[in-house]
């Protein structure tokens, strides 16, 4: 059963796949990683973060070789 919670491992994986597919269809290669953030007291549960090399929601220019990672 699918949920809208994008912080669960399954929800984060679905979001990762959607982001990668969206940009692949537009001719860009976007790197998206899932990071287990562990238990978060404020959420009262564990969470999985989705991190990418997008900058302000857009792919980096082809000539930008920076390895710095950003959160999406």
Buried (B, 14 or more C-beta within 10 A) or exposed (E): EEEEEBBBEEBBBBBBEEBBEEBEEEEBEBBBEBEEEEEEEEEEEEBBEBBBBBBEEEBBEEEEEEEEEEEB
